[in-house]
Amino acid sequence: MKNISSYNFKNKRALIRVDFNVPLNNEREITDDTRLKAAIPTIKHVLKEGGSVVLMSHLGRPENGFDERYSLKHVVNHLSNLLQTQVDFVKDCIGTEAEAATKNFKPGDVILLENLRFHPEEKKGDKTFAKNLSKHGDVYINEAFGTAHRAHASTAIIADYFPNDKMFGFLVENEIKSIDKVLHSPTKPTTAIVGGAKVSSKITIIEKLLSAVDHLIIGGGMAYTFVKAQGGNIGDSLVEDDYLELALKLLNQAESKGVKIHLPIDTVVADAFSEDANVKTCKTNDIEKGWLGLDIGEKSVEKFSKVIEESKTILWNGPMGVFEMKGFQNGTVSIAKAIARATEKGAFSLIGGGDSVSAINKFDLADKVSYVSTGGGAMLEYLEGKDLPGIAAIKS
Ligand code: AMP
Protein backbone atom coordinates (compact mmCIF):
# COMPACT_ATOMS: atom_id res chain seq x y z
CA MET A 1 0.00 0.00 0.00
CA LYS A 2 1.25 3.49 -0.89
CA ASN A 3 1.75 5.97 1.87
CA ILE A 4 1.16 9.72 1.72
CA SER A 5 4.31 10.53 3.68
CA SER A 6 6.66 8.71 1.32
CA TYR A 7 4.88 9.21 -2.03
CA ASN A 8 6.58 11.48 -4.58
CA PHE A 9 4.02 14.14 -5.55
CA LYS A 10 6.37 16.18 -7.76
CA ASN A 11 4.44 17.41 -10.81
CA LYS A 12 1.57 15.10 -9.93
CA ARG A 13 -2.09 16.07 -9.74
CA ALA A 14 -3.52 14.69 -6.51
CA LEU A 15 -7.27 14.07 -6.69
CA ILE A 16 -8.40 14.20 -3.07
CA ARG A 17 -11.84 13.04 -1.87
CA VAL A 18 -12.41 15.29 1.12
CA ASP A 19 -15.37 15.64 3.46
CA PHE A 20 -16.38 19.30 3.11
CA ASN A 21 -19.93 18.55 4.21
CA VAL A 22 -19.92 21.59 6.53
CA PRO A 23 -22.99 23.11 8.18
CA LEU A 24 -24.18 26.37 6.50
CA ASN A 25 -26.66 28.92 7.88
CA ASN A 26 -29.41 30.65 5.85
CA GLU A 27 -26.89 33.21 4.60
CA ARG A 28 -24.81 30.27 3.35
CA GLU A 29 -22.06 31.02 5.84
CA ILE A 30 -20.07 28.18 7.37
CA THR A 31 -21.05 27.73 11.02
CA ASP A 32 -18.42 25.09 11.84
CA ASP A 33 -15.25 24.73 9.77
CA THR A 34 -13.81 21.69 11.57
CA ARG A 35 -14.03 19.53 8.47
CA LEU A 36 -12.23 22.07 6.28
CA LYS A 37 -9.46 22.47 8.83
CA ALA A 38 -9.11 18.71 9.17
CA ALA A 39 -8.12 18.33 5.51
CA ILE A 40 -5.54 21.13 5.47
CA PRO A 41 -2.45 19.06 6.48
CA THR A 42 -2.95 16.63 3.58
CA ILE A 43 -3.53 19.43 1.04
CA LYS A 44 -0.52 21.40 2.26
CA HIS A 45 1.67 18.32 2.20
CA VAL A 46 0.91 17.62 -1.47
CA LEU A 47 1.59 21.27 -2.39
CA LYS A 48 4.82 21.36 -0.40
CA GLU A 49 6.01 18.22 -2.17
CA GLY A 50 5.57 19.85 -5.59
CA GLY A 51 2.13 18.59 -6.57
CA SER A 52 -1.19 20.21 -7.40
CA VAL A 53 -4.53 19.47 -5.74
CA VAL A 54 -8.02 18.75 -7.09
CA LEU A 55 -10.58 18.57 -4.29
CA MET A 56 -13.90 16.77 -4.56
CA SER A 57 -16.62 16.42 -1.92
CA HIS A 58 -20.32 16.18 -1.27
CA LEU A 59 -22.30 18.82 0.64
CA GLY A 60 -25.72 18.10 2.11
CA ARG A 61 -28.34 15.98 0.45
CA PRO A 62 -29.37 17.55 -2.86
CA GLU A 63 -32.29 15.63 -4.36
CA ASN A 64 -32.48 16.65 -8.01
CA GLY A 65 -29.24 17.81 -9.51
CA PHE A 66 -27.94 21.33 -9.02
CA ASP A 67 -29.25 23.19 -5.98
CA GLU A 68 -27.61 26.50 -5.06
CA ARG A 69 -28.07 25.81 -1.33
CA TYR A 70 -25.65 22.92 -1.57
CA SER A 71 -23.08 24.46 -3.88
CA LEU A 72 -19.49 24.05 -2.75
CA LYS A 73 -18.82 27.58 -3.99
CA HIS A 74 -19.87 28.65 -0.48
CA VAL A 75 -16.68 27.20 0.98
CA VAL A 76 -14.16 28.58 -1.55
CA ASN A 77 -13.28 31.84 0.22
CA HIS A 78 -12.88 30.35 3.63
CA LEU A 79 -10.85 27.46 2.26
CA SER A 80 -8.58 29.91 0.40
CA ASN A 81 -8.02 31.78 3.67
CA LEU A 82 -7.23 28.61 5.58
CA LEU A 83 -4.77 27.48 2.91
CA GLN A 84 -3.43 30.98 2.25
CA THR A 85 -3.67 30.10 -1.44
CA GLN A 86 -6.35 31.07 -3.96
CA VAL A 87 -8.60 28.07 -4.56
CA ASP A 88 -10.21 27.97 -8.00
CA PHE A 89 -13.72 26.64 -8.33
CA VAL A 90 -15.17 24.60 -11.20
CA LYS A 91 -18.95 24.60 -11.63
CA ASP A 92 -19.24 20.90 -12.34
CA CYS A 93 -17.22 17.94 -11.14
CA ILE A 94 -17.14 16.23 -14.54
CA GLY A 95 -17.36 17.36 -18.17
CA THR A 96 -15.26 19.43 -20.56
CA GLU A 97 -14.89 22.52 -18.40
CA ALA A 98 -13.70 20.53 -15.41
CA GLU A 99 -11.37 18.42 -17.52
CA ALA A 100 -9.87 21.49 -19.18
CA ALA A 101 -9.31 23.09 -15.78
CA THR A 102 -7.47 20.16 -14.28
CA LYS A 103 -5.55 19.17 -17.40
CA ASN A 104 -3.15 22.10 -17.58
CA PHE A 105 -2.52 22.27 -13.94
CA LYS A 106 0.64 23.74 -12.46
CA PRO A 107 2.27 22.57 -9.24
CA GLY A 108 0.89 24.62 -6.37
CA ASP A 109 -2.55 25.04 -7.95
CA VAL A 110 -5.67 24.07 -6.01
CA ILE A 111 -9.08 23.47 -7.60
CA LEU A 112 -12.33 22.62 -5.86
CA LEU A 113 -14.91 20.78 -7.95
CA GLU A 114 -18.65 21.33 -7.52
CA ASN A 115 -20.73 19.03 -5.27
CA LEU A 116 -20.42 15.40 -6.37
CA ARG A 117 -24.00 14.65 -5.31
CA PHE A 118 -25.45 16.97 -7.98
CA HIS A 119 -24.96 13.79 -10.02
CA PRO A 120 -27.09 10.86 -8.81
CA GLU A 121 -24.39 8.56 -10.21
CA GLU A 122 -22.17 9.47 -7.24
CA LYS A 123 -24.30 7.67 -4.64
CA LYS A 124 -25.08 4.85 -7.04
CA GLY A 125 -21.38 4.10 -7.33
CA ASP A 126 -21.56 4.45 -11.10
CA LYS A 127 -18.43 3.22 -12.89
CA THR A 128 -18.50 5.65 -15.81
CA PHE A 129 -18.97 8.57 -13.44
CA ALA A 130 -16.04 7.34 -11.33
CA LYS A 131 -13.93 6.98 -14.47
CA ASN A 132 -14.75 10.54 -15.53
CA LEU A 133 -13.79 11.83 -12.10
CA SER A 134 -10.55 9.88 -12.23
CA LYS A 135 -9.41 11.95 -15.23
CA HIS A 136 -8.72 14.86 -12.88
CA GLY A 137 -5.80 13.23 -11.10
CA ASP A 138 -2.64 11.17 -11.43
CA VAL A 139 -2.95 9.95 -7.87
CA TYR A 140 -6.04 9.40 -5.69
CA ILE A 141 -6.19 10.20 -1.98
CA ASN A 142 -9.12 9.25 0.23
CA GLU A 143 -9.32 11.82 3.01
CA ALA A 144 -13.05 11.40 3.78
CA PHE A 145 -13.40 8.94 6.63
CA GLY A 146 -16.99 10.06 7.26
CA THR A 147 -18.12 8.51 3.97
CA ALA A 148 -15.77 5.52 3.97
CA HIS A 149 -18.68 3.21 4.83
CA ARG A 150 -20.41 4.09 1.54
CA ALA A 151 -19.57 2.45 -1.78
CA HIS A 152 -19.97 5.70 -3.69
CA ALA A 153 -18.22 6.54 -6.96
CA SER A 154 -15.76 9.00 -5.39
CA THR A 155 -15.12 7.09 -2.16
CA ALA A 156 -14.61 3.54 -3.39
CA ILE A 157 -15.25 2.79 -7.07
CA ILE A 158 -12.79 5.43 -8.30
CA ALA A 159 -9.86 3.65 -6.64
CA ASP A 160 -9.97 1.02 -9.43
CA TYR A 161 -8.63 3.64 -11.82
CA PHE A 162 -5.54 4.22 -9.69
CA PRO A 163 -4.31 0.66 -9.09
CA ASN A 164 -0.80 1.79 -8.11
CA ASP A 165 -1.38 5.37 -7.04
CA LYS A 166 -4.00 5.36 -4.30
CA MET A 167 -3.61 6.08 -0.62
CA PHE A 168 -5.21 7.50 2.51
CA GLY A 169 -4.77 11.10 3.59
CA PHE A 170 -3.35 11.88 7.03
CA LEU A 171 -6.79 12.16 8.59
CA VAL A 172 -8.06 8.76 7.47
CA GLU A 173 -4.70 7.18 8.27
CA ASN A 174 -4.98 8.52 11.83
CA GLU A 175 -8.60 7.42 12.22
CA ILE A 176 -7.71 3.88 11.24
CA LYS A 177 -4.60 3.81 13.43
CA SER A 178 -6.54 5.12 16.45
CA ILE A 179 -9.40 2.65 16.17
CA ASP A 180 -7.03 -0.25 15.47
CA LYS A 181 -5.02 0.70 18.52
CA VAL A 182 -8.10 0.48 20.74
CA LEU A 183 -9.37 -2.75 19.20
CA HIS A 184 -6.18 -4.66 18.56
CA SER A 185 -3.25 -3.39 20.58
CA PRO A 186 -4.50 -1.47 23.58
CA THR A 187 -2.46 -0.84 26.69
CA LYS A 188 -4.46 -2.35 29.54
CA PRO A 189 -6.69 -1.81 31.40
CA THR A 190 -9.05 -0.84 28.62
CA THR A 191 -12.41 0.84 29.20
CA ALA A 192 -15.22 1.50 26.78
CA ILE A 193 -17.95 3.95 27.72
CA VAL A 194 -21.17 3.70 25.77
CA GLY A 195 -24.21 5.86 26.17
CA GLY A 196 -26.87 7.52 24.09
CA ALA A 197 -30.48 6.79 23.58
CA LYS A 198 -30.90 3.22 22.43
CA VAL A 199 -29.42 -0.20 23.09
CA SER A 200 -30.77 -1.42 19.77
CA SER A 201 -28.43 0.82 17.77
CA LYS A 202 -25.33 -0.23 19.72
CA ILE A 203 -25.71 -3.99 20.17
CA THR A 204 -23.15 -5.05 17.58
CA ILE A 205 -20.62 -2.61 18.98
CA ILE A 206 -21.21 -3.73 22.54
CA GLU A 207 -20.76 -7.36 21.50
CA LYS A 208 -17.55 -6.52 19.66
CA LEU A 209 -16.24 -4.47 22.59
CA LEU A 210 -16.80 -7.36 24.99
CA SER A 211 -13.90 -9.11 23.26
CA ALA A 212 -11.64 -6.06 23.44
CA VAL A 213 -12.08 -4.35 26.81
CA ASP A 214 -11.69 -4.95 30.54
CA HIS A 215 -14.42 -2.53 31.63
CA LEU A 216 -17.63 -1.49 29.95
CA ILE A 217 -19.42 1.55 31.36
CA ILE A 218 -23.02 1.90 30.23
CA GLY A 219 -24.83 5.21 30.69
CA GLY A 220 -27.43 7.35 28.95
CA GLY A 221 -30.91 6.25 28.03
CA MET A 222 -29.78 2.76 27.10
CA ALA A 223 -28.77 1.95 30.68
CA TYR A 224 -32.43 1.67 31.77
CA THR A 225 -33.06 -1.32 29.52
CA PHE A 226 -30.23 -3.12 31.34
CA VAL A 227 -31.52 -2.03 34.75
CA LYS A 228 -35.06 -3.17 33.98
CA ALA A 229 -33.74 -6.47 32.61
CA GLN A 230 -32.18 -7.06 36.03
CA GLY A 231 -35.52 -6.43 37.74
CA GLY A 232 -35.11 -2.76 38.65
CA ASN A 233 -37.90 -0.15 38.65
CA ILE A 234 -37.12 2.50 36.08
CA GLY A 235 -40.33 4.58 36.25
CA ASP A 236 -41.05 6.25 32.93
CA SER A 237 -37.42 6.21 31.72
CA LEU A 238 -36.54 5.35 28.16
CA VAL A 239 -36.68 1.59 27.65
CA GLU A 240 -36.71 -0.90 24.81
CA ASP A 241 -38.83 -3.76 26.10
CA ASP A 242 -38.00 -5.91 23.07
CA TYR A 243 -34.37 -5.86 24.10
CA LEU A 244 -34.63 -6.90 27.75
CA GLU A 245 -33.65 -10.48 27.04
CA LEU A 246 -30.76 -9.44 24.87
CA ALA A 247 -29.57 -7.02 27.55
CA LEU A 248 -29.41 -9.92 30.01
CA LYS A 249 -27.58 -12.03 27.45
CA LEU A 250 -24.99 -9.28 26.99
CA LEU A 251 -24.52 -9.05 30.75
CA ASN A 252 -23.96 -12.82 30.93
CA GLN A 253 -21.63 -12.72 27.96
CA ALA A 254 -19.61 -10.01 29.69
CA GLU A 255 -19.33 -12.08 32.83
CA SER A 256 -18.13 -15.14 30.95
CA LYS A 257 -15.51 -13.05 29.15
CA GLY A 258 -14.31 -11.45 32.37
CA VAL A 259 -15.45 -7.97 31.36
CA LYS A 260 -16.64 -5.82 34.22
CA ILE A 261 -19.89 -4.00 33.43
CA HIS A 262 -20.61 -0.73 35.23
CA LEU A 263 -24.18 0.56 35.27
CA PRO A 264 -25.27 3.83 36.91
CA ILE A 265 -26.18 3.43 40.57
CA ASP A 266 -27.99 6.75 40.88
CA THR A 267 -29.94 8.85 38.43
CA VAL A 268 -31.15 12.41 38.03
CA VAL A 269 -34.86 12.00 37.39
CA ALA A 270 -37.39 14.55 36.15
CA ASP A 271 -41.19 14.59 36.10
CA ALA A 272 -41.16 15.64 32.42
CA PHE A 273 -38.77 15.58 29.47
CA SER A 274 -38.11 19.27 29.86
CA GLU A 275 -35.59 21.81 31.07
CA ASP A 276 -38.21 23.23 33.48
CA ALA A 277 -39.26 19.93 35.01
CA ASN A 278 -38.98 19.15 38.73
CA VAL A 279 -35.84 17.11 39.36
CA LYS A 280 -34.38 14.92 42.09
CA THR A 281 -31.81 12.16 42.39
CA CYS A 282 -32.67 8.57 43.25
CA LYS A 283 -31.35 5.04 42.89
CA THR A 284 -31.32 3.91 39.24
CA ASN A 285 -33.20 0.73 40.09
CA ASP A 286 -35.81 2.51 42.21
CA ILE A 287 -37.36 5.21 40.00
CA GLU A 288 -41.00 6.01 40.78
CA LYS A 289 -43.76 6.07 38.22
CA GLY A 290 -44.17 9.52 36.70
CA TRP A 291 -40.41 10.15 36.79
CA LEU A 292 -37.84 9.55 34.10
CA GLY A 293 -34.06 9.28 34.29
CA LEU A 294 -32.32 11.94 32.24
CA ASP A 295 -28.76 11.90 33.58
CA ILE A 296 -26.48 9.80 35.73
CA GLY A 297 -26.16 10.96 39.35
CA GLU A 298 -23.11 12.09 41.33
CA LYS A 299 -22.40 8.64 42.84
CA SER A 300 -22.33 7.13 39.35
CA VAL A 301 -20.05 9.92 38.15
CA GLU A 302 -17.68 9.11 41.02
CA LYS A 303 -17.78 5.38 40.35
CA PHE A 304 -17.32 5.74 36.58
CA SER A 305 -14.59 8.39 36.95
CA LYS A 306 -12.55 6.06 39.17
CA VAL A 307 -12.64 3.30 36.54
CA ILE A 308 -11.80 5.77 33.77
CA GLU A 309 -8.90 7.33 35.63
CA GLU A 310 -7.36 3.91 36.26
CA SER A 311 -7.57 3.02 32.56
CA LYS A 312 -4.80 3.17 29.99
CA THR A 313 -6.99 2.94 26.88
CA ILE A 314 -10.41 4.56 26.67
CA LEU A 315 -13.09 4.60 24.02
CA TRP A 316 -16.15 6.81 24.44
CA ASN A 317 -19.30 6.73 22.36
CA GLY A 318 -22.59 8.27 23.39
CA PRO A 319 -23.61 10.78 26.09
CA MET A 320 -24.45 9.86 29.70
CA GLY A 321 -27.67 11.86 29.67
CA VAL A 322 -29.69 14.43 27.79
CA PHE A 323 -26.67 16.73 27.61
CA GLU A 324 -28.44 19.11 25.22
CA MET A 325 -30.39 20.38 28.28
CA LYS A 326 -28.32 22.23 30.88
CA GLY A 327 -29.94 20.50 33.84
CA PHE A 328 -28.97 17.05 32.54
CA GLN A 329 -25.46 17.60 31.23
CA ASN A 330 -23.46 17.08 34.42
CA GLY A 331 -22.93 13.35 33.85
CA THR A 332 -21.64 13.82 30.33
CA VAL A 333 -19.38 16.78 31.25
CA SER A 334 -17.97 14.94 34.27
CA ILE A 335 -17.20 11.81 32.25
CA ALA A 336 -15.56 13.94 29.56
CA LYS A 337 -13.44 15.59 32.25
CA ALA A 338 -12.48 12.21 33.74
CA ILE A 339 -11.34 11.09 30.28
CA ALA A 340 -9.30 14.30 29.96
CA ARG A 341 -7.66 13.63 33.35
CA ALA A 342 -6.87 10.04 32.39
CA THR A 343 -5.37 11.27 29.12
CA GLU A 344 -3.21 13.74 31.01
CA LYS A 345 -1.91 10.79 33.07
CA GLY A 346 -0.90 8.99 29.87
CA ALA A 347 -3.97 7.07 28.72
CA PHE A 348 -4.91 6.88 25.05
CA SER A 349 -8.46 8.16 24.59
CA LEU A 350 -10.59 7.94 21.47
CA ILE A 351 -13.89 9.80 21.24
CA GLY A 352 -16.20 8.81 18.45
CA GLY A 353 -19.76 9.00 17.30
CA GLY A 354 -21.77 12.15 16.58
CA ASP A 355 -23.08 13.06 20.02
CA SER A 356 -19.99 12.39 22.10
CA VAL A 357 -18.01 14.47 19.61
CA SER A 358 -20.50 17.36 19.91
CA ALA A 359 -20.35 16.99 23.70
CA ILE A 360 -16.55 17.09 23.85
CA ASN A 361 -16.54 20.14 21.55
CA LYS A 362 -19.33 21.84 23.49
CA PHE A 363 -17.37 21.47 26.73
CA ASP A 364 -14.13 22.61 25.05
CA LEU A 365 -12.23 19.43 25.85
CA ALA A 366 -11.33 18.26 22.32
CA ASP A 367 -7.64 19.09 22.76
CA LYS A 368 -7.50 17.27 26.11
CA VAL A 369 -8.19 13.82 24.65
CA SER A 370 -5.98 11.77 22.31
CA TYR A 371 -8.23 11.53 19.29
CA VAL A 372 -11.63 12.82 18.27
CA SER A 373 -12.99 10.84 15.36
CA THR A 374 -14.50 12.75 12.44
CA GLY A 375 -16.50 9.86 11.06
CA GLY A 376 -19.62 9.09 13.10
CA GLY A 377 -21.34 6.25 11.26
CA ALA A 378 -18.14 5.12 9.56
CA MET A 379 -16.30 4.85 12.85
CA LEU A 380 -19.08 2.81 14.42
CA GLU A 381 -19.14 0.42 11.47
CA TYR A 382 -15.36 0.07 11.60
CA LEU A 383 -15.58 -0.67 15.33
CA GLU A 384 -18.22 -3.27 14.63
CA GLY A 385 -15.64 -5.00 12.46
CA LYS A 386 -17.29 -4.30 9.12
CA ASP A 387 -15.23 -3.92 5.97
CA LEU A 388 -15.67 -0.30 4.89
CA PRO A 389 -15.75 0.03 1.07
CA GLY A 390 -13.68 3.24 1.10
CA ILE A 391 -10.96 1.58 3.14
CA ALA A 392 -11.05 -1.77 1.36
CA ALA A 393 -10.73 0.02 -2.01
CA ILE A 394 -7.41 1.53 -0.98
CA LYS A 395 -6.06 -1.55 0.77
CA SER A 396 -6.92 -4.00 -2.03
P1 AMP B 1 -27.31 8.17 20.25
O1 AMP B 1 -27.52 8.87 18.94
O2 AMP B 1 -27.93 6.83 20.34
O3 AMP B 1 -25.84 8.18 20.68
O4 AMP B 1 -28.09 9.02 21.33
C1 AMP B 1 -27.80 10.35 21.63
C2 AMP B 1 -28.98 10.96 22.29
O5 AMP B 1 -29.33 10.23 23.44
C3 AMP B 1 -28.77 12.38 22.75
O6 AMP B 1 -29.55 13.24 21.98
C4 AMP B 1 -29.23 12.38 24.20
O7 AMP B 1 -30.05 13.47 24.54
C5 AMP B 1 -30.02 11.09 24.29
N1 AMP B 1 -30.07 10.59 25.67
C6 AMP B 1 -29.04 10.35 26.50
N2 AMP B 1 -29.48 9.94 27.69
C7 AMP B 1 -30.82 9.90 27.63
C8 AMP B 1 -31.84 9.57 28.57
N3 AMP B 1 -31.55 9.18 29.80
N4 AMP B 1 -33.12 9.64 28.15
C9 AMP B 1 -33.42 10.03 26.90
N5 AMP B 1 -32.50 10.36 25.97
C10 AMP B 1 -31.21 10.31 26.34
Boltz pocket constraint, residues with backbone or C-beta under 6 A from the ligand:
constraints:
  - pocket:
      binder: B
      contacts: [[A, 195], [A, 196], [A, 197], [A, 198], [A, 201], [A, 219], [A, 220], [A, 221], [A, 222], [A, 238], [A, 293], [A, 294], [A, 295], [A, 317], [A, 318], [A, 319], [A, 320], [A, 321], [A, 322], [A, 323], [A, 324], [A, 353], [A, 355]]
      max_distance: 6.0
